[in-house]
Amino acid sequence: MSFKIGIIGCGTIGNVHAKSAAAAGLTVGGTWDVLPERGRDLAGLHEGCESHPSIDVLLQSDVDAVAIGVPNNVHSDCAIAALDAGKHVLLEKPMAMSVAECDEILSARDRSGKVLQLGFVCRGLPAPVAAKRFIDAGRFGEIYHVKCSLYRRRGIPSLGGWFTDKSLSGGGPLIDLGVHVLDLAMHLTGNHEPVKASGHVVSKFGSPIKDYCFTDMWAGPPKLDGIFDVEDGAVALVRFANGMTLELNVTWAANLPEDVLPSGVTVMGTKAGCFFELFGNEVRIATEEEGMITDVSPQFAADDIKSESWSRQYAQFIGAVRDGVAPHASGEAGRNVQSLIEAIYESSEAGREVELNRAP
Ligand SMILES: NC(=O)c1ccc[n+]([C@@H]2O[C@H](COP(=O)([O-])OP(=O)(O)OC[C@H]3O[C@@H](n4cnc5c(N)ncnc54)[C@H](O)[C@@H]3O)[C@@H](O)[C@H]2O)c1
């Protein structure tokens, strides 16, 4: 069964959604963006796709589902409107601006009975998929520490645009990139309950905007008269109820040689540990066999690593809508990550470790 999907927000990621949905066999049936030309441009790329004048008109149309790729401050309004209109929702990360907004989205999902899947697309990258197979097979023993990093040397997205305006984004790389690796770390290690978080965020490169050493950037060059009031780097240590710890490091900008601190995940277990680069094509597993230190490096062919993760994301969304399979990245997973983000910001502000309470 194929179905029709509408695209809410036709910027950078909205275009990736439309392309990936079409590649997965879905019909891209409608678009909407506050900038009408963006909706029209994207609709023009898909046969029979209509650009709508408002979100309400799109939601009254015959699309079965929507993919939402708008600035973070309107995630919850768009998701709730779509679910209340009876549409399945694939919602970009972060789930929302706060845990309270996540709870409102979860209530809308529950009253609609529709699918809500989060855009944690990194779960579908080949390296984490391979690592999870080894972990789920029990090959790592007890996992007691996980470290996740996503570094950019000069990669502040649309500096001066909505990404760097806290009222529209909710924060910098912690809420932008940190959500991906925090979700990945929790997903890989069994989704244990975080109980305490200690974090520190810094803002060293984005302001003043005119002094930023621009190389290239997601969503366009710096807007010199724009706002930058978010962090550009974050570190955190999270303690889990089962004794596991998680270490996080994310930057939008830092003075780092590119090859020294690769973006990736390290998992330490009593029987084995591993490291993989997020966009790499191998997992390096360190273990012991027959009383000897042994290294294992499963490798896999991946022609286009990013598009492989997008195909997986859409295959899972289609499975959830069509076959009623639980969505791979659920609304609860989105809320769990949001509660970590919120605690890390709170800890940074307070200058001390804070407690988490994950119960809705
Ligand atoms: N999964 C990923 O790897 C990934 C990558 C990038 C961005 N994202 C997420 O996707 C979302 C969009 O990011 P982007 O990079 O595409 O940004 P973008 O600025 O390129 O696109 C956002 C679009 O939303 C539109 N818009 C602005 N305000 C709106 C409003 N109030 N209502 C409706 N539409 C509005 C804009 O006109 C624009 O076309 C963000 O939540 C971001 O975190 C996810």
The ligand as a Gaussian input file, in Angstrom:
#p B3LYP/6-31G(d) Opt

LIG

0 1
 N       17.240000      15.040000      10.566000
 C       18.247000      15.859000      10.346000
 O       19.381000      15.431000      10.214000
 C       17.977000      17.327000      10.263000
 C       18.867000      18.142000       9.565000
 C       18.578000      19.491000       9.494000
 C       17.467000      20.023000      10.097000
 N       16.626000      19.211000      10.795000
 C       15.446000      19.773000      11.471000
 O       14.486000      20.147000      10.474000
 C       13.822000      21.332000      10.852000
 C       13.987000      22.373000       9.747000
 O       15.364000      22.612000       9.509000
 P       15.904000      23.112000       8.083000
 O       17.362000      22.955000       8.121000
 O       15.142000      22.474000       6.998000
 O       15.557000      24.658000       8.169000
 P       15.239000      25.620000       6.957000
 O       15.346000      26.990000       7.493000
 O       16.051000      25.244000       5.774000
 O       13.724000      25.293000       6.609000
 C       12.648000      25.593000       7.466000
 C       11.430000      25.926000       6.616000
 O       10.331000      26.191000       7.490000
 C        9.684000      27.377000       7.026000
 N        9.081000      28.055000       8.176000
 C        9.601000      29.024000       8.925000
 N        8.758000      29.386000       9.907000
 C        7.673000      28.622000       9.751000
 C        6.454000      28.565000      10.441000
 N        6.189000      29.354000      11.482000
 N        5.557000      27.691000      10.007000
 C        5.830000      26.904000       8.943000
 N        6.977000      26.913000       8.237000
 C        7.881000      27.781000       8.650000
 C       10.751000      28.222000       6.379000
 O       10.190000      29.141000       5.448000
 C       11.633000      27.170000       5.757000
 O       11.268000      26.899000       4.414000
 C       14.437000      21.742000      12.185000
 O       13.625000      21.304000      13.234000
 C       15.766000      21.032000      12.236000
 O       16.188000      20.715000      13.550000
 C       16.853000      17.885000      10.861000

